[in-house]
Amino acid sequence: MSASLNPCNAYPDDEGVDPLHWPARMWIALLIFSGVILLDGLDISMIVVAIPQIQQEFGMGAATAQWLVSAYILAFGGFLLLGGRCADLFGRRRVLVAGLAVFALVSVGGAFAADAGLLIVSRFVKGMAAGFTGPAAMSLLTTTFAEGPARNKAFGIFNLFEASGYSSGLLIGGLLAALDWRYIFVLPIPVAVLLLLAALRYLPPDAPRTEPPRLDVGGAVTLLAGMLLLVFTVVSAEEAGWASLRTVGGFVAAVALLAGFVVIERSVKEPLVRLGIFRNRGLVAANISAALLYGGAAGFQFLIALYLQNIQGWKPWQMALVLLPAGLMVVVVGPKIGALIGRFGVRRVLMAGLAAFVPCYLLMFGIGPEPDLWGVLLPASLLWGVGFALSISALMVAGTTGVADDEQGLAAGLLNSSLQVGGACGLAVLTAAIGAGTELGMLYSGVWVMLGFAALALVAQGIGVSAPRK
């Protein structure tokens, strides 16, 4: 068999190497994968602080402006499963390079967009490109580093970059927006091009297939339509009304499309998603917990923004500094995740991470008319960082353990879809609980929602661990 990017085939001369001491080329590969996920995180968070400037330049209303964020989430969440499976079928390196090329080109278009419509379209296409690069990068990681200590350590570093992208994006976006909001679209261009060139130079080519891959077209169409409609319905529910005909009809149609997808997958010879993968209870529990974790995490960031910016009148960069301890905890804890998992086991580390969100959210009941930086905000930020650093890496390990190499892209797409759809749903539920007002008392209902997500994530993981093995 020709070289493919996994510990046994990609670097055959490294088979006897200590799994925790990698040669330079494996470090370079890991930096490429991590750079891709860093870019995705930056692009999602940087745009948030530039929205007021973009609104002013194009005369956009609030309903239109929210699509600068929602269009990206819609495409990202909708294309993740398809992107992950395409990486398995057509080659992970090939899909990664193509996605980075599209990402860079569309960033150029966004930087020079002359109207709001083009800008929103560019955000959608960038989200679509990320829906391919994200699972391709993650599945390349899982097939490059062997299951066990090596993969645990690699995931710790990978998720360090992911969290750093999300946490630093607000601060970087604020600094760039102070110059010109278009720089937020310019910054990803050289980063994407550099990653693309590095992937072409340092990642081994995809292994040739003995027969041409076949894409399950019927499954792809129904899955894509169902996922896009589901995410669209969730992100637009607050504007349209949860009981509106558009929202209810959207959910019904999305469920019908996804049910049709399941029927197709049961009948085709080469399904897009092999339904038997869901017999892996660790993968199922990881996906449920991932959705709930991101639901609470997205709600936490949104609630902090409402409290500090809308109520307290703080600048975006000031809010970013409050969240900086969370990013620092990820930087400190992230590289140690592999050793922690090796010593205590993935389940204990994961449960500890999920449990850290409970006191974090409980602290948010202490927000008052005057911000309590040392008693509430900074401790909550630290706990959020600890919880994120421990749980996200452990979830990635749990959700890909026991999955065959030729389905690692699918497993990566499932996990990333759970994270993104969970984040969108969590934010929608929280905004519905808070209502249209921004009074301090209304924020407490959002804290209850976050606590509910944290508790359910613990329950889901507990059930997954205690379920009998088949």
C-alpha positions in Angstrom: 0.0 0.0 0.0 1.3 3.5 -0.8 1.7 6.1 1.9 -1.3 7.5 3.7 -1.2 9.9 6.6 -1.3 7.6 9.6 1.3 6.4 12.1 2.0 3.2 10.4 1.9 4.2 6.8 2.7 7.9 6.5 6.1 7.7 8.2 7.1 4.0 8.1 10.6 4.8 9.3 9.2 6.2 12.5 7.4 3.0 13.7 9.8 2.4 16.5 9.8 5.9 17.8 8.5 6.8 21.2 4.8 7.8 20.6 5.3 11.0 22.7 8.5 12.0 21.0 7.8 12.8 17.4 10.1 13.7 14.5 10.0 17.2 13.1 7.8 16.4 10.2 5.0 15.1 12.5 5.3 18.3 14.5 4.9 20.3 11.3 1.9 18.2 10.3 0.3 18.8 13.7 1.0 22.6 13.4 -0.7 22.6 10.0 -3.8 20.8 11.4 -3.9 23.1 14.4 -3.4 26.2 12.3 -6.5 25.3 10.3 -8.7 25.0 13.4 -7.1 28.2 14.7 -8.1 30.0 11.5 -11.7 28.8 11.8 -11.9 30.0 15.4 -10.5 33.4 14.6 -12.9 33.9 11.7 -15.9 33.1 13.8 -15.1 35.4 16.7 -13.3 38.3 15.0 -16.4 39.4 13.0 -18.5 40.0 16.2 -16.7 43.2 17.2 -16.9 44.6 13.7 -20.6 44.4 13.3 -21.4 47.9 14.5 -19.0 49.4 11.9 -20.3 47.3 9.1 -23.9 48.2 10.0 -22.9 51.9 9.8 -21.1 51.6 6.5 -23.9 49.7 4.7 -26.9 51.0 6.6 -27.8 47.5 7.8 -30.5 46.8 10.4 -30.0 44.5 13.3 -31.9 41.6 11.6 -29.6 41.8 8.6 -26.4 42.3 10.5 -26.9 39.1 12.6 -26.5 37.1 9.4 -22.8 38.1 9.2 -22.4 35.6 12.0 -25.4 33.3 11.3 -24.5 32.8 7.6 -21.1 31.4 8.6 -22.7 29.2 11.3 -25.4 28.0 8.9 -22.9 26.9 6.3 -20.4 25.5 8.7 -22.9 23.4 10.6 -24.7 22.3 7.4 -21.6 21.1 5.5 -19.6 19.5 8.3 -20.9 15.9 7.9 -20.6 16.1 4.1 -17.2 17.6 4.4 -16.0 14.9 6.8 -17.2 12.1 4.6 -15.8 13.7 1.4 -12.4 13.8 3.2 -12.7 10.0 3.8 -13.8 9.3 0.2 -11.7 11.7 -1.9 -8.6 12.2 0.2 -8.1 14.2 3.4 -5.1 16.2 2.1 -6.9 17.0 -1.2 -10.1 18.2 0.6 -8.0 20.3 3.1 -6.1 22.0 0.3 -9.2 22.7 -1.8 -11.0 24.1 1.3 -8.1 26.4 2.2 -8.0 27.7 -1.4 -11.7 28.6 -1.3 -11.4 30.1 2.1 -8.5 32.4 1.0 -10.3 33.5 -2.3 -13.5 34.3 -0.5 -11.7 36.3 2.1 -10.4 38.5 -0.7 -14.0 38.9 -1.9 -15.2 39.8 1.6 -12.4 42.4 2.1 -13.5 44.3 -1.1 -17.3 43.7 -0.8 -19.2 46.7 -2.0 -22.6 45.9 -0.4 -24.1 44.0 2.5 -25.4 41.1 0.4 -22.1 40.2 -1.1 -20.5 40.4 2.4 -23.1 37.9 3.8 -22.6 35.6 0.8 -18.9 35.6 1.4 -19.5 34.7 5.0 -21.7 31.8 3.9 -19.1 30.4 1.5 -16.3 30.8 4.1 -18.4 28.8 6.5 -18.9 26.1 3.8 -15.2 26.0 3.2 -14.6 25.6 6.9 -17.1 22.8 6.9 -14.6 20.9 4.8 -11.3 22.0 6.3 -12.3 21.4 9.9 -13.1 17.7 9.7 -10.4 17.1 7.2 -7.8 18.6 9.6 -9.2 16.6 12.5 -9.3 13.3 10.6 -5.8 13.9 9.4 -4.7 14.2 13.0 -6.5 11.1 14.1 -4.9 9.0 11.3 -1.5 10.5 11.8 -1.2 9.9 15.6 -1.9 6.5 16.9 -4.8 5.9 19.3 -3.6 6.3 22.9 -0.9 8.6 24.4 0.2 10.1 21.1 -3.3 11.0 19.9 -4.2 12.3 23.4 -1.2 14.7 23.4 -1.9 15.8 19.8 -5.5 16.6 20.7 -4.4 18.7 23.6 -2.3 20.8 21.3 -4.9 20.9 18.6 -7.6 22.1 20.9 -5.2 24.6 22.4 -5.1 26.3 19.0 -8.9 26.0 18.6 -9.6 27.7 21.9 -6.9 30.3 21.3 -8.6 31.2 18.1 -12.0 31.7 19.7 -10.7 33.5 22.7 -8.2 35.8 21.0 -10.5 36.5 18.0 -12.4 39.1 20.0 -9.3 41.0 21.0 -7.6 40.8 17.6 -10.9 41.7 15.9 -11.2 44.7 18.2 -7.7 45.9 17.4 -8.2 45.5 13.7 -11.6 47.1 13.6 -10.1 50.1 15.3 -8.1 50.6 12.1 -10.7 49.4 9.5 -13.2 46.5 9.7 -12.0 45.2 6.3 -8.7 44.2 7.9 -10.7 41.4 9.7 -11.3 39.9 6.2 -7.7 40.6 5.1 -6.0 38.8 8.0 -7.2 35.3 7.1 -5.8 35.5 3.6 -2.1 35.1 4.3 -2.8 32.6 7.0 -4.9 30.4 4.7 -2.3 30.7 1.9 0.6 29.8 4.2 -1.3 26.7 5.5 -2.2 25.7 2.0 1.4 25.9 0.9 2.6 24.0 4.0 0.0 21.3 3.4 1.2 20.8 -0.2 4.8 20.8 0.9 4.8 18.7 4.1 1.7 16.4 4.1 2.1 13.1 2.3 -0.2 12.7 -0.8 -3.4 10.8 -0.3 -3.2 7.1 -0.9 -4.5 6.0 -4.4 -7.8 4.1 -4.3 -8.2 0.8 -6.1 -11.5 1.9 -7.4 -13.0 5.4 -7.9 -14.9 6.6 -4.8 -18.7 6.8 -5.1 -20.6 9.6 -3.4 -24.1 8.7 -2.1 -25.8 11.5 -4.0 -29.3 10.9 -2.6 -27.9 10.8 1.0 -25.7 13.8 0.4 -28.6 15.9 -0.9 -31.0 15.0 1.9 -28.4 15.3 4.6 -27.2 18.7 3.3 -30.7 20.1 2.9 -31.8 18.8 6.3 -28.8 20.1 8.1 -29.0 23.5 6.4 -32.7 23.8 7.1 -32.2 22.7 10.7 -29.5 25.3 11.4 -31.3 28.0 9.5 -34.5 27.4 11.5 -32.6 27.5 14.8 -30.7 30.7 14.1 -33.7 32.5 12.7 -36.2 31.3 15.3 -35.8 34.3 17.6 -36.5 36.7 14.8 -39.4 34.7 13.3 -40.9 33.5 16.6 -40.6 30.0 18.0 -44.3 29.3 17.5 -44.4 30.9 14.0 -45.4 28.9 10.9 -41.9 29.4 9.5 -40.2 28.0 12.5 -42.5 25.1 13.1 -42.6 24.3 9.4 -38.8 24.5 9.2 -38.3 22.0 12.0 -40.9 19.6 10.5 -39.3 19.8 7.1 -35.8 19.4 8.5 -36.9 16.3 10.5 -38.6 14.9 7.3 -35.4 15.4 5.2 -33.2 13.8 7.9 -35.6 10.9 8.2 -35.4 10.5 4.4 -31.7 10.5 4.7 -31.8 7.6 7.3 -34.1 5.6 4.9 -31.6 6.2 2.0 -28.6 5.2 4.2 -30.3 1.9 5.1 -30.8 0.9 1.5 -27.8 2.0 -0.4 -24.7 -0.2 -0.9 -22.2 2.5 0.0 -23.9 5.0 2.4 -22.6 8.5 3.0 -23.0 7.7 6.7 -22.7 4.1 7.9 -25.4 4.1 10.6 -23.6 1.3 12.4 -21.1 3.9 13.6 -23.7 4.9 16.1 -23.2 1.6 17.9 -20.1 3.1 19.3 -21.6 4.4 22.6 -18.5 6.4 23.4 -19.0 8.3 20.1 -22.7 8.9 20.8 -22.1 10.1 24.3 -19.3 12.4 23.2 -21.5 14.0 20.5 -24.4 14.6 22.9 -22.1 16.1 25.5 -20.3 18.2 22.9 -23.6 19.7 21.7 -24.6 20.5 25.3 -21.2 21.8 26.2 -21.1 24.2 23.3 -24.7 25.2 23.9 -23.8 26.4 27.4 -20.5 27.9 26.2 -22.0 30.0 23.5 -24.6 31.2 25.9 -22.0 32.2 28.4 -20.1 34.3 25.9 -23.3 35.9 24.7 -24.5 36.7 28.3 -21.1 38.2 29.2 -21.3 40.4 26.1 -24.9 41.5 27.0 -23.9 42.3 30.6 -20.6 44.1 30.0 -21.4 45.9 26.7 -25.1 46.5 26.7 -25.6 47.1 30.4 -22.2 48.3 31.7 -21.2 50.0 28.5 -17.8 48.4 28.2 -15.8 48.3 24.9 -15.4 44.9 23.1 -11.7 44.8 23.9 -12.4 45.3 27.6 -14.8 42.3 27.4 -12.1 40.4 25.6 -9.7 41.1 28.5 -12.3 39.6 31.0 -12.3 36.4 28.9 -8.5 36.4 28.6 -8.0 34.2 31.7 -10.1 31.5 30.0 -7.7 31.6 27.1 -4.7 31.5 29.4 -6.1 28.5 31.2 -6.4 26.7 27.9 -2.8 27.6 27.1 -1.6 26.3 30.4 -3.8 23.1 30.6 -4.1 22.2 27.0 -0.6 20.8 26.4 -0.9 18.7 29.5 -4.1 17.0 28.5 -2.4 14.0 27.0 -0.5 13.3 30.2 -3.7 13.8 32.3 -5.7 11.4 30.1 -2.8 8.9 30.3 -2.8 9.1 34.1 -6.5 9.4 35.0 -8.3 8.1 31.9 -10.3 10.0 29.3 -13.6 9.6 31.2 -12.4 11.1 34.5 -10.7 14.0 32.7 -13.9 14.6 30.7 -16.2 14.5 33.7 -13.9 16.9 35.6 -14.0 19.3 32.7 -17.8 19.1 32.3 -18.2 19.5 36.1 -16.1 22.8 36.1 -18.9 24.5 34.1 -21.3 24.1 37.0 -19.6 26.5 39.5 -18.7 28.7 36.6 -22.3 29.3 35.7 -23.4 29.5 39.3 -21.0 32.4 39.8 -22.9 34.3 37.1 -25.8 34.7 39.5 -23.5 37.1 41.3 -23.6 39.7 38.5 -25.1 43.0 39.8 -25.5 46.7 39.0 -21.7 47.1 39.4 -19.4 44.5 37.8 -17.5 42.4 40.4 -14.3 41.7 38.5 -12.5 39.7 41.2 -15.4 38.0 42.9 -17.4 37.0 39.9 -16.1 37.7 36.4 -12.5 36.6 36.6 -13.2 33.4 38.6 -16.0 32.5 36.2 -13.6 33.1 33.3 -10.9 30.9 34.9 -13.4 28.0 35.5 -14.7 28.3 32.0 -11.2 28.0 30.7 -10.4 24.9 32.8 -13.7 23.3 31.8 -13.1 24.0 28.1 -9.5 22.8 28.2 -10.2 19.5 29.9 -13.5 18.6 28.3 -13.1 19.5 24.6 -9.9 17.5 24.1 -11.3 14.6 26.1 -14.4 14.7 23.9 -12.4 14.5 20.8 -10.5 11.5 22.1 -13.7 9.8 23.3 -15.5 10.5 20.0 -12.8 9.1 17.8 -11.6 6.1 19.8 -12.5 2.7 18.3 -13.4 4.3 14.9 -11.8 2.8 11.8 -9.3 4.9 9.9 -11.6 5.1 6.8 -14.4 6.6 9.0 -12.3 9.1 10.9 -13.5 12.0 8.7 -17.1 11.0 9.4 -16.4 10.8 13.1 -14.7 14.3 13.0 -17.7 15.7 11.0 -20.1 14.3 13.5 -18.3 15.8 16.5 -17.9 19.2 14.8 -21.5 19.2 13.7 -22.6 18.5 17.3 -20.5 21.4 18.5 -21.8 23.9 16.0 -25.4 22.9 16.0 -25.3 22.6 19.8 -23.9 26.1 20.0 -26.5 27.5 17.6 -29.3 25.8 19.5 -28.0 26.8 22.9 -27.7 30.4 21.9 -31.2 30.4 20.4 -32.7 28.8 23.6 -30.8 31.3 25.8 -31.9 34.4 23.8 -35.5 33.1 23.9 -35.2 32.7 27.7 -33.8 36.2 28.2 -36.3 37.9 25.9 -35.9 41.2 24.1 -34.9 43.2 27.1 -31.5 43.7 28.5 -32.4 44.4 32.1 -30.1 42.8 34.6 -32.9 40.6 36.1 -33.6 39.0 32.7 -30.1 37.7 32.4 -30.6 35.4 35.3 -33.0 33.2 33.3 -30.2 32.8 30.8 -27.9 31.5 33.6 -30.5 28.9 34.5 -30.4 27.7 30.8 -26.6 27.5 30.9 -26.8 25.5 34.1 -29.3 23.1 32.5 -27.0 22.5 29.6 -24.0 21.8 32.0 -26.1 19.3 34.1 -27.4 17.5 31.0 -23.9 17.2 29.6 -22.8 15.5 32.8 -25.8 13.2 32.7 -25.3 12.3 29.1 -21.7 11.4 29.6 -22.5 9.5 32.8 -25.1 7.4 31.0 -22.7 6.8 28.2 -20.0 5.5 30.6 -22.3 3.3 32.6 -24.2 1.8 29.7 -23.4 -1.9 29.3 -20.8 -2.8 26.6 -22.0 -4.9 23.8 
